[in-house]
Amino acid sequence: GAGVSQTPSNKVTEKGKYVELRCDPISGHTALYWYRQSLGQGPEFLIYFQGTGAADDSGLPNDRFFAVRPEGSVSTLKIQRTERGDSAVYLCASSLKGDQSSYNEQFFGPGTRLTVL
Amino acid sequence: GQSLEQPSEVTAVEGAIVQINCTYQTSGFYGLSWYQQHDGGAPTFLSYNALDGLEETGRFSSFLSRSDSYGYLLLQELQMKDSASYFCAVRDIPITGTASKLTFGTGTRLQVTL
């Protein structure tokens, strides 16, 4: 089956503009995560959803960042009033929800490279 | 909070064995994962340790010592295609079910040479 897909693969925008990044998880995966990766760094957690609700949004850097997952499948990360410091690769991952005794690995998408000029 | 330390770079020759260490300081710990990432690619899962000891998967093995807050990834019979960045990641205690966020280290860039 298909893996995690993200669109667009690249996005160039101007400072102050609004952007939306889309993630399509693996079918049947109820958990969805957003991470941000800067050059030479590891992925940094932003938010994760269990179904439609945000179970943990502690990684969102400020109120310019918002994410939704209205039907429990596709998710959109929204960034308002973009700043040059927002430039990074935005990664999405998904995993199954299982019982407490199992570990469900996270499958990552290829990412969206966001460049804010 | 969480912090993880890994060496920034490692170089090894094809066919050799290399060990990438990871030490962590965490406020909550459920397990240690390892991911591989080629330049421009997505991180891909390699292994996961929740309990002390060694987990072996083909040429790759991963070890965890919870008492020492330490783990390592062991790559055997190195191949050129193993040249990539390797990240250790701490898995937080789940809030619901088994889904929980990962906190990644800064990564170790492995260069395999002839």
Interface residues (C-beta under 8 A of the other chain):
Chain A: V4 T30 A31 Y33 Y35 G40 Q41 G42 P43 E44 F45 Y48 Q50 A55 D56 G59 L91 A93 S95 K97 G98 D99 Q100 S102 Y103 N104 E105 Q106 F107 F108 G109 P110 G111
Chain B: G31 S33 Y35 G41 A42 P43 T44 F45 Y48 A50 F87 A89 R91 P94 I95 T96 G97 T98 A99 S100 K101 L102 T103 F104 G105 T106 G107
